[in-house]
Structure formats: structure tokens, C-alpha cells
Amino acid sequence: MNRRTFLTTAAASASAAFAQTTVTPHHTRGVVLYPFDLTLTDWPERCAKAGIGTIALHAARRLDVLADFIASDAGQSFLSRCQKLGIAVEYELHAMGELLSRELYYKDPTLFRIDASGRRNQDFNCNPFSVTALDIIAEKAVKYARIFKPTTHRYFYWPDDGAQWDASPEGKGLNASEQALLVENHIVKALRREVDLQLRDLTQSAFDELDEVVMRHAYAAQNKFGRLFDERIYENDLAKRLRAEGFDVHTQVPVKVSHVSFEKTYFLDLIVNDMLYELKVVAALLPEHQAQALHYAMMNNIRRVKLINFRSSRVVGELLYNPISDAERHQPVFVTESFRPLTPGCEMLVSQVRSFVADWGTHLSSRLYNEALVHHFGGEPECLLRVPVGEASDPLGTHLIQSHSQGHSFVVTSITREVRQHRGHLQCLLNNLGIETMQWINFNRSRIEFTTLMKGMKAGE
């Protein structure tokens, strides 16, 4: 029996068995597939029918083959169908040769292990005591984590199976598993810092206990440094104090938001035992600061985030609650009654916004959706234009617009109050610019409103 016949039969058998079996919620049912198995295109549907909740894609030692599949139309269709069917996808990578290229031996032999004869040898694994080797491995692991994005948030980077590790005097005190653990810990720190810091909601009692300590040290930081230093001084001092008490502390944690070729990185100020704090040094906390903090909470699918301001006469903390679940953010209402697709670019606007929302959900900063649209329409050099204001023969100056087609612009907002009044101001803006139309995209909480404004309409019409 060949592999395909076996897998197909096994999936069918599992389906029959699943129909008669109750699976406990914590139990994982999965299947390991190679890219060539996926020429059988209905694997997601077969797995859903069989009650298989996880598909693990195995690359063997050809990560390039798996990467090519993921980037292909077939691969993207596979991932999309898995998502819709609630099937998790993860990646099992025999990766050591890719994470630390054997060619590096000729540049720096110390990156590789010492064998039983006392010689440096690049045949298997690495030198787990070389900081340089560990840094190279971690950097490559981050690179592949951004290509292979497991929905389970489990990463598999296997060393060379059953092969020897370092036999130096330093290595003789550690067995193969312990040496592999040194590499694993270095990779985990890099992934947690650069790719996949997953926050969890604390219980009320756990938060109260933690927050009391954080605020106590925030007051101490202001007592020591006063009110006038840059934000980073208070951040570093607060982190140092909390680490001294044994808390798990991360600062300036990068969070990447991406869609196809668009990518934006945000930096979270302070994370303490999974609680997110945003630090400010401002005269007073404003709605824009609250919006930024809630934007970060929604991106990380957590309920709480706290603002701390060091510039006020006394440290001010403001706890914010994110009331919108991730599932709710992925149930948008698209309002297109006032939209007219005047050009192919107009239709592309709607298509792209729908795609962004399917990926990221609603309620995030409108600036993020706007930047992604600008990127899609060629980036700032192509999309941002200055057009004359007033009479063409005697312009008053110029105004910067975002153009999706020649003579046609778009605006992205997140107006939730006085929407009609804002439309009137946009119409007034359009009537005084040297362009014909404006497509207005308004993220009004869960409602995404598309409105076409045309030159000559009365303000508010």
C-alpha cells in the first residue's frame, strides 16, 4: 500500500470512528503530512469530517519545498480552508542544517561541535556553548517562524536526529538532550521577543496583586527621577525594579502586523507577567492614548491594559478594559449603499479592506488600515499626491491626498459620532480640490461604511 492510499484509508477510518466516539476537549487528534501529500487537495475537508483538529506539515530537510508550497496559490487556499474549518496548522522542521549552515565552518569552525577525537566537526548539530552560533540559529529560527506561522503557536525545530553533540570538556557534563535544551532555550527567547509573545488574561486577584507591586515601583521611579525625564528612563528603571523582585518582564516588545507584502511593527512598552502596561510622559492622558492602548490590547486579544503617566504631579494609572472579543471583531458589517465603484481602483479599495478585516478584524486603529491601503496602491511615492486648492488659474496652495486612481482619492477614518457632519466637511474639502471623487472608508466600530463623494455635491448632501 502506498503512502497516499494509506493516508486516505486512515482518514476515512478515522471519520467512521469519530462518528461513534466522544473526544474530550483537551485531546488533540492530528495528522502529519508532507507537501507532496497535499496534491490530494481536500485534506482540510477530510480532516474536519474525521474529527482531526490539527494538520502538521513536515518538511523533512527541504524547508524550501514547504516554503514554496505555503507561498503558492494552492498553499494559501489550503491554509484558508483550514482556518474556516477550525483546523490548526503547525510545522515540523528538521532544521539544524538550515539554522546553522555547514558552510559557516570554513569561516568560523568554533560554531560547530568538538567530536570524540577532539576535532571541530560540522557534520551534525552545533557548538551549544558558542554564543555566536546560538545567535545565528535564533535569528534563522525567527526568519522561518515568519514564513511558517503555526496557528497552534507551537514551533518545532529539530536537531539532527540521533546524532552526536559536543564532546568538549564543557560538553561532557551534559547529555544530548541537555545540550539541545541550551539551543532550544535560545530559540524560545528569540521567538518570544520577536515573533510570538502570547499574552493571557490574568484573574482579577492575580492582576490586583501584580498591579499593586507595579504601581508601588512606578511611584518609586518618579520619586527618584522626578517628572521630566524621557519615557525610556522610567521604563528601564521600572523594569529593573520588577526584575529584581523576580517578575517576568519584557520591554519594547515588537508585535508585527502583516498582510501579504505589507508589514508594520508596533512596540509594547512593558509586559509584566502577561500584563500589558503602556507608559507615557505627558501633561495629561488623552483619548488618543486610551485608543492606542486599546489597539494594543485588541491586537493581543487581551481584556486589560493599563496606562501609567509619569509627567503628572503624581503618577497616574488608568486601567482600560477591552470589551470586544477576537470573535466579535471578525464579524463586521459592510455598508455599501452609498458606494459607487467608479474605477477599478474603487473596487480594489473594497476588496482590500475586506481582506484586511478578514485577517486582522475590526476596531483597530484606522491608521493601520490606511497605511496598508497606501502600501497596496504603490506606497507613498505613488499614492500620496499634492493637488491645487481653489481655482486652477489662481490656486491658494496645495493639499496632500491619497490617490487610488488618477483624479480619484480615498480617506480612511474611524468616526463614531457626528458622522453626517464629517461627511459634509469631506465634501467641502473635495469641492475645493483639483480632483473628481473621494472614496470615504469609515470604520465605525463593527460597521465599515463605504461612501462615494463626487465633486459638485453640496456639503452634507
N, C-alpha and C positions, 0 to 999 in steps of 0.2 A: 504494500500500500504506500503510495507516495504521500509527501507531506500535505499537499493540498487536500487530497481525499480524506486523510486522517483528520485534519482540522475541520473540514466541512462536516464530516460524520460526527465528530466530537461536539461541534456546536449544535447540531440537530439533536443529539442525545441529551445534551445539557438542557436544551429547550424543553424536551419532554419531561426530564427530571424536575426542572424548575416548576413546571406546572403543578407538580404534586408535592412540592417542598416549600416550607416556610423558612426564609433566610433571616437570621437575626440582623438588626440594623448595623451592627459593628462588623459584620462578616464581609470580607472582600472576596468577590468572585472575579477572576481576571484571566486574560489570555495573553500570551506573548507572541507577537507577530514580527516577521521580517518584512522589509519593504516589498520584496517580491511576492509575499503572501497577499498583498493588497491589490494585486491585479484582479483578485476577486472583489469587486467593488462594493458589495453590500455588507461588508463586515459590521459596520455600526448597527444596521438593522438586525442582522443575525444575533449579535451580542445582546441587543435590547430584548429580543424575543426570548433568548436563553437565560435572561437574568444576569448576564455578565456585566458588571459595572465598571470595569477598568480594562483598557487595552494598553499593554506595554509594548512599545516599538523597540525592537532590538537591532542595533546597528552592527553587531559583531565588531570587526576592526575597520569598517568602512563608513566612517561618520559622514563622508562626503556624499555617499549614496543616499543615506537617510536625510541629509540636509537638502539635497536636490529634490527628493520626494516632497518634503514639507513645503518647499518653496513653489512647487508646481501647482497647477490648477487642480489636479487630482488630489494632491495633498491638502490644499486649502478646503476643498469640498469635503474630504474625509473628516477634517477637524471640525468643520461647521456642523456636519451631521451628527458627530459625536456630542457636540455641545447641545444641540437641540434635543437629543435623545437622553441627555443626562449621563453620558458615559465619560468617565475620566480617562485622560490620556497621559501617559508618562513614558520616559525614555530610558532604556538600559544600555549604557555605553561602556564597552571595553576601551577605555580612553587613555591609558597611561602613555602609549606611544604618540598620541596626538597632543596630550597636555605638555609633554616634555619631549620634543623632537630628538631622536637619536643623533641627528646631525650636529646638535649642540655639543656633543662630546669632543669634537675637533676644535671647538672654540674654548670650552671650559670643562675639562674632564671631571672636576670636583663636583659637578652637578649630579654625577652618577655614582652608583654604589661601589664599594670595595668588595671583591669576591673572596672566596675562601683562600685563594693563592696570594692575597694581599695586593692585587692589582685593581685599578679602576676598570669598570666594565659597563658598557652601555647596553648590554643585551636585554636586561629586564629591569623594570621598576626604576628607582632613582636613589639618590642620597637623601634620606629624610631628615638629615641634620644640616643640610645646606639651606640657609635662609633664601638664597638666590633661587635655588631650584624650587622651593616651596612657593615663592612669589610668582615665578613663571607659570607653575602648574595652576595656581589660584587664578591668575589673570586669564589663562586659557579656559578654565572652568567657567568663569563669568561669561566669556565670549560665547561658549556653547550653550550656556543657560539662556542667553538671549535669542538663540536660534531655536533651541528645543525648549519650549515653555510648558512644563508639566502642569496640568490642571490640578494635580494632587499636591503640588509643592514638595514633591519628593524627588531628589536628584540622585542618580546612580552613576558614579564614575568608578569603574572597577580597575584595580591594578592588574598586572599580568598574572593570570590565574596560576596558582601553584608554583610560581617562580621564586627564585631566591631574592632576598633583600640584602641589606648592608651587613657585611661581616667584619667591619672595623671594630677596634676595641670599644668604641662608643656604641656600636650596634649590637655587640654580643650580649649585652644585658637585656635586650628586647627581642621578643619573638616577632614573627612576620606580621601577626595581627596588630601588635602594639606599634610597629613601625608604620604600618598602613594607617593606623589611627592618627599618627602625627600629621600625615599628609591630609587625611580627611578633615581634621580639625581646622587646618589652614584653609582648606577649600570652603568649609562651612562658614568661617568668619567672613571670607570674601563674598560669598553668596548672600549672606545675611546683610552685609554692609552695602553691596552694590545692586543686588537683584531682588531679593525676596524676603525682606523683613516683614514677617506676618504678625500683625498686632491682634490681640484678643481683648475682648471687653472684660474688665475686672468686675468682680462683685462689688456691691455698694460698700461692704465692710472693708474689703481689700483696698478699694480706692480711698476711702476715708483714712485708713491707716497710713497708706503711702503718701497721700496729699499733705497730711499734717507734717510729715518729715520734709517734703519738698518745699513747702511754704516756709517752714522754720529756717531752712538753709537759704531760701531766697531773701528773707529778711536779713539774715546774717551777711549775705553778699552785699546788700545795699548799705548796711551799717559800715562795712569795711571800705567800700569803693564810692559811696555817695550815689548821686543821681546822674552824673554827667558823662560817664564812660560809654564807649561804643557797646552795642548789644553783645558782641562776641566775648567781651571781658566777663560780663555777668554769666553768660552761658558756660564758659570754660570753668569759672570758679564754682558755679553751682554743680556742674558735672563732677568736678574734682571732689567736692564735699560729699556728694551722694555715693560716688565710687568708694570713698573711704569708709562708708557705712555698709558696704557690701551689696549695693544695688547694681542691677544690670543696666548700664547707662550707655546710650548712643547719642552722638551729636552730629548735626548736619548730615542726616541720613538721606541719601539720594533715592527718590522714587521716580521711576521712569514711566511715562505715559506714551504709548506708541500706537500707530495705526498705519500699516503698510510702510511707506518710507518716511512718515512723519514721526518725530520723536521729541519729547520735551521732558526735561528733568526738573523736578522740584526738590527742595532740600528741607527736611523736617528738622526744626531746631533741636529738640530734646525729647528723647524717649527714655522713660524710666520704668523698668518692669512692665513694659507693654502699654504704659500710659503716655499719651502724647501731650507735650507742652509746647506752646508757641510763645516765644519771648519777644517783648517789644521794649523800646526805649523811646516813648512818645509822650507828648503833653497829656493826652487822654486817649483811651481806647475808643475807636470809632467803628461804625457799622462795617466799613471795608476790612477792618482787622477781624471782626467776627466772621465775615463772609470767607476770608482767606482760611481761617482756622476750620470752619465747617467744610470747606472744599477739601482740605486735607483729611478730615475725618471720613468724608464720603469716599474719597479715593481708597482709603484703607479699610472701609466697611466697619468702622467702629462707632460706638454711640457717644463717647465722651471725648472732649478735647478742652484743654484749659489754656487761657491766655494769662500771661504774667507780665505786668508792666513795671519796669524799674525806674522810670523817669518821674513818676508822680511822687508827691511828698512822702508817701508811704507806699510800699509795694502793694500793688492791686492785682488780685487774681479774679478772673471771670470764667466760671465753668459754663461750657456750652454743650448742649445736647443735640445730636443729630437724630431727628425723628424719622428719617427716611431709610428704609432698608434697601439693601442692594437689589432685591427682587422688585421692589416698588419703583426703583429708579430705572428699571428695564421694562416698564410698562408705559411708554409715552403715548400721548395723544397728538397726532399731527393734524394741524388745522390749515387747510389749503383753499378755503372758499374764496379768499381774496388774492390768490396767487395766479399769475398768468405766465406760462413758460414762453417768453418772447424769443429766446435764443437757445441753442443747445447748452450754453453755459448756465442758463437759468435752471434747466432740468438737472444739470450736473450738481448745482448747489443743493437741490433737494435730495438727490441720490447720496451725496457725500454726507450731508447732515444725518440722514437715516443710518448710514453706515457707522458714523462716529457714535451715535446714540446706541446702536446695537452693541458696540464694543465697550463703550465707557458708561453708558447710562445717562440719565438727566441730572439736573441740579448741580452740576459742576460749574466752575467759573466760565462765563460766556467768553472770556478772553482765550481760554483753551480751544474751544470750538472755532473761534475766529482765526487763531493762529494756524490751526490745522487747515482751514479753508484757504488761507493765504498761501500756505505751502503747496496745497493741491493745485492752485492756479498759477504756479510758477515761482512762488516765493516773492519776497518784497521787490526785487528788481523788476519783475514782470507785472505784479499785481498792484503795487502802490503807485499812484499817479497824482500829479498836481494838475488841477484844471482851473481855468479862469473863473472868477466870481464877478457877476454883474454883466454889463454889456460887453460883447466881444470886441467892439471898437474902442472901448474905454474901460477895461477891467479894473476893479478895485484891488485886485491881488489874486492869489491862488489859494486853493483849498485841497488838502490831501484826501483822496478817495481810494477805495478798494475796488478794482475793476475785474469782473469775470469775463467780459467781452468788450470790444471797442464800443464806447459810448454808454456802457451799462455798468452799474456799480452794485455793491451789496454792503449791508450793515448788519452786524450781529449785536444784539442787546439781551439783557435779562430784566426787562421792565415788568413789574408785577402790579404797579399802581399807576393810575392816570395814563393808561396805555393809549387812549384816544388822543390825549393832549400831546403825547410824544410823537404820535403819527403826524399830527399837524406840524410839529417842528421839523420833522424829517421832510415833509412835503415842501415846506418853506425853503429848506436847505436845497432840495433838488431843483426847485423853480429858479434858483439863483445861481445854478452851476451850469457849466457847459457840457452837460450830459443829458441823455434822454430818459433813462429809467433808473430806479433804485429798487433792489430786492431787499426787503427787510425781514430778517430772521430773528424772532424774539423768543427766547427761552423763558417762558412764563411758568416756572415750576415744572409740572409734568406736561404742560401744553407747549408744543413747539409750533409757533404761529408764523406762517409764510405770507407776506403781504407784498404785492407789486404796486409800486408808486410810479406814476408816469408824469412827465413834465406837462405843466399846464393845468393839472388838477388844482382845485382850490385847497388851501390848507385845511385839513380836517375832513375833506370830502370822502 
